[in-house]
């Protein structure tokens, strides 16, 4: 299953131009130069990278909201927030937050088989934006 948001590539390109980032900045240098690490928030714990990309900051993806559940419990929401915090704090130099208001689910042939999901930008992303605007 693939989740596609056509604006993500444009946001990534804009972040690279705005912050004068090169492929090496995203992929790292040294022993594993030219390679990117794709990992989950849980497996990123205790690790660091120069630049961290955090896509999918849509309410419904982060925090995850299963289709069969209208609201998360306070404990579930807090766990999702901790996962976001782990991802956010893995960057040594820069973090690129890629957000949107929805996403599309496609089948293995790239055809959309459901309408868009999501109910807006992730509340965690909104908290970061609010914090940055008051600093």
C-alpha positions in Angstrom: 0.0 0.0 0.0 1.3 3.5 -0.9 0.2 6.9 0.4 0.8 9.7 -2.1 0.6 13.4 -1.7 1.7 15.2 -4.8 2.7 18.3 -2.8 5.3 16.4 -0.7 8.0 16.5 -3.4 7.4 20.2 -4.0 7.7 20.8 -0.2 10.9 18.9 -0.1 12.3 20.8 -3.1 11.4 24.1 -1.5 13.0 23.1 1.8 16.2 22.1 -0.1 16.3 25.4 -2.0 15.3 27.6 1.0 18.0 26.1 3.3 20.6 25.5 0.6 20.5 21.7 1.3 22.3 19.3 -1.1 21.7 15.5 -1.6 24.7 14.9 0.8 22.8 16.9 3.5 19.8 14.5 3.2 21.9 11.4 2.6 24.8 12.1 5.0 28.5 11.6 4.5 31.3 9.6 6.0 31.1 5.8 6.2 27.6 5.6 4.9 27.8 8.7 2.6 25.2 9.0 -0.2 22.7 6.8 1.6 19.5 7.6 3.3 18.1 5.8 6.3 14.4 5.0 6.3 13.2 4.1 9.7 10.3 4.3 12.1 10.1 6.7 15.0 10.5 3.8 17.4 13.6 2.5 15.8 15.1 6.0 15.5 15.3 6.3 19.3 18.9 6.8 20.4 20.1 7.6 16.9 20.9 10.9 15.2 21.3 12.3 11.7 22.4 15.6 10.3 19.0 16.1 8.6 15.7 14.4 9.4 12.7 14.4 7.0 9.4 13.8 8.7 6.7 13.3 6.0 3.0 12.4 6.7 2.2 15.1 9.3 -1.5 14.8 8.6 -4.1 14.1 11.3 -5.0 10.5 10.7 -1.4 9.5 9.9 0.3 11.2 12.9 -1.5 10.8 15.2 -2.7 7.6 13.6 -6.4 7.3 13.7 -7.7 3.8 12.6 -10.8 4.0 10.4 -12.8 2.1 13.0 -12.0 4.5 15.8 -13.3 8.0 16.1 -11.1 9.3 18.9 -7.9 8.1 20.5 -7.7 7.7 24.3 -5.5 10.2 26.2 -2.9 7.5 26.6 -2.9 6.6 22.9 -2.6 10.3 21.9 0.3 10.8 24.4 2.1 7.8 22.9 1.7 9.3 19.4 3.0 12.6 20.6 6.1 10.9 22.2 6.8 9.2 18.9 6.6 12.5 17.1 9.0 14.0 19.7 11.5 11.2 19.1 11.5 11.9 15.4 11.8 15.6 15.9 14.8 15.4 18.2 16.9 13.0 16.0 18.2 15.9 13.8 21.6 17.4 14.6 21.3 20.3 12.1 17.9 20.5 10.5 14.5 18.8 10.5 12.1 19.1 7.5 8.5 18.7 8.5 6.3 17.7 5.5 2.6 18.2 6.2 -0.7 18.5 4.4 -4.4 18.2 5.0 -5.1 14.8 3.5 -3.6 11.8 1.7 -4.7 9.4 -0.9 -4.5 5.6 -0.7 -3.6 3.7 -3.8 -3.4 0.1 -4.8 -0.2 -1.6 -6.1 -1.0 -0.3 -9.6 -1.0 3.3 -8.5 -4.8 3.7 -8.9 -6.7 5.4 -6.1 -9.2 3.1 -4.6 -10.5 5.3 -1.8 -11.1 8.9 -1.5 -8.8 11.1 0.4 -8.2 10.6 4.1 -7.2 12.9 6.9 -8.8 15.7 8.8 -6.2 18.4 8.5 -2.6 19.0 9.4 -1.3 17.0 12.3 -1.9 18.7 15.7 1.7 18.0 16.5 2.8 20.0 13.4 0.4 22.8 14.4 2.0 22.9 17.9 5.4 23.3 16.3 4.2 26.1 14.1 2.6 27.8 17.0 5.7 27.5 19.1 7.9 28.9 16.2 5.5 31.9 15.7 5.8 32.9 19.4 9.6 32.5 19.6 
